[in-house]
Amino acid sequence: FIDKERRDWPALFITQIASGLTAVSMPAGVGPAFVNFQHLRRRGLRSADATAATSATWAVQGLTTILLTIVIGLFTGRNTLSGAIPTNTLIIVIGIVTLAFCLAMIIAPIRRLITDKYLPLAAVYARRFIDILARPDRLVIGFLGAVILNLATALSFWVALMAFGTRTNPVETIFVFLLANTLASAVPTPGGLGAVEAALTLSFSGMGVPAGIALSATLLYRVVFYWLRIPAGAVAMRWLSAHEQI
């Protein structure tokens, strides 16, 4: 989602490795976005452009995950999606946020601060964001990359289950993994730590996998996709800093 003259392929690849280090200090998804933003600022993009490119990546990845989960869920015929989203809690949270915003707008100094300082910045960002998403060629490549990323990650868990002698339907495994991992990643702990392990273990136990194997596969997956990324991310972050790429 950035112009060709701003791209540095080796540095872009290394920033994705470096995001593994930020996973231990930031909620899931926030760390990679922070690293990407800092790198794009170093490449000369203005804050609004860097934020828009980072947000576009995040939006495409999130939307792809949701669509894949729904489509695969329809084909598998599983009703795991039903009741997975706490509707009442979601409505309460939205109501509280809306009420807090309305109360803040009643206070004149806060209202002036929002309308005079932050709304113009939001308008500039929104224009950049729309301009980026208005490029069909970039959107197609972005969605394709997000599909590959989601499927490869989900199938890695399927491989982890097979490592402990358990074979499951790969399509159902992808569905249950995407659903459990996505919901657990929303928990504001570094990299969804604790929530992801619990969600994956419980979800696959409910799918019929023995609890011990589900836990073992989950821990193996997290070692490879979470813990081993930390030292690799530290090395990548040092390289980026030494070459002034972040």
Buried (B, 14 or more C-beta within 10 A) or exposed (E): BBEEEBEBEEBBEBBBBBBBBBBBEBBBBBBBBBBBBBBBBBBEBEBBBBBBBBBBBBBBBEEBBEBBBBEBBEEBEBEBBEEBEEEEEEEEEEEEEEEEEEEEEEEEEEEEEBEEEEEEEEEBBEEBBEEBBEEEEBBEEBBEBBBEEBBEBBBBBBBBBBEBEBEBEBBBBBBBBBBBBBBBBEBEBBBBBEBBBBBBBBBBBEBEBEEEBBBBBBBBBBEBBBBEBBEBBBBBBEBBEEEEBB
